[in-house]
Amino acid sequence: MKALLLGIIIVAAAVCAALPVGLGWWADILAFLRGGVPVLAAFIGLIAIFIGIADIKDRAEAKKEQSEGKSE
């Protein structure tokens, strides 16, 4: 119950900080998002490349094991 109440208070504080009536951090939030999205996209792209390489290696290994199984 305490964690739920604390979470609600933190979310309310974040919303108040972003509103123009509150701290007015909306422009800073947008700048952070504009700067963070390309970095996040590059990170996701690198992960996709590593997954693709691992998939190619797994397929090659499976094909090799399949051909060894047929020859026996």
C-alpha positions as CSV (number, residue, x, y, z in Angstrom):
1,M,0.0,0.0,0.0
2,K,2.9,2.3,0.8
3,A,4.5,1.6,-2.5
4,L,1.3,2.4,-4.4
5,L,0.8,5.7,-2.6
6,L,4.5,6.7,-3.1
7,G,4.1,5.8,-6.8
8,I,1.0,8.0,-7.2
9,I,2.8,10.9,-5.5
10,I,5.8,10.6,-7.7
11,V,3.7,10.4,-10.9
12,A,1.7,13.5,-9.7
13,A,5.0,15.3,-9.0
14,A,6.3,14.5,-12.5
15,V,3.2,15.7,-14.2
16,C,3.2,18.9,-12.2
17,A,6.9,19.4,-13.1
18,A,6.1,19.1,-16.8
19,L,3.1,21.4,-16.8
20,P,3.6,25.1,-17.6
21,V,1.8,26.0,-14.3
22,G,4.3,23.9,-12.3
23,L,8.0,23.9,-12.9
24,G,7.6,24.2,-16.7
25,W,10.1,21.5,-17.6
26,W,8.3,20.5,-20.8
27,A,10.9,22.0,-23.1
28,D,13.7,20.2,-21.2
29,I,11.7,16.9,-21.4
30,L,11.3,17.3,-25.1
31,A,15.1,18.0,-25.5
32,F,15.9,14.9,-23.5
33,L,13.6,12.8,-25.7
34,R,15.0,14.3,-28.9
35,G,18.5,13.5,-27.7
36,G,17.7,10.0,-26.3
37,V,15.7,8.6,-29.2
38,P,18.6,8.4,-31.7
39,V,20.8,6.7,-29.0
40,L,18.0,4.3,-28.2
41,A,17.5,3.5,-31.9
42,A,21.2,2.9,-32.4
43,F,21.2,0.5,-29.4
44,I,18.2,-1.4,-30.6
45,G,19.8,-1.6,-34.0
46,L,23.0,-3.1,-32.6
47,I,21.0,-5.6,-30.6
48,A,19.1,-6.6,-33.8
49,I,22.4,-7.1,-35.6
50,F,23.8,-9.3,-32.9
51,I,20.6,-11.4,-32.9
52,G,20.8,-11.7,-36.7
53,I,24.4,-12.9,-36.5
54,A,23.5,-15.4,-33.8
55,D,20.5,-16.7,-35.9
56,I,22.8,-17.2,-38.9
57,K,25.3,-19.1,-36.8
58,D,22.5,-21.3,-35.3
59,R,21.1,-22.1,-38.8
60,A,24.5,-23.0,-40.1
61,E,25.1,-25.2,-37.1
62,A,21.7,-26.9,-37.4
63,K,22.4,-27.5,-41.1
64,K,25.8,-29.0,-40.3
65,E,24.3,-31.3,-37.6
66,Q,21.5,-32.4,-40.0
67,S,24.0,-33.3,-42.7
68,E,26.1,-35.2,-40.2
69,G,23.0,-37.1,-39.0
70,K,22.1,-38.2,-42.5
71,S,25.6,-39.4,-43.3
72,E,25.6,-41.8,-40.3
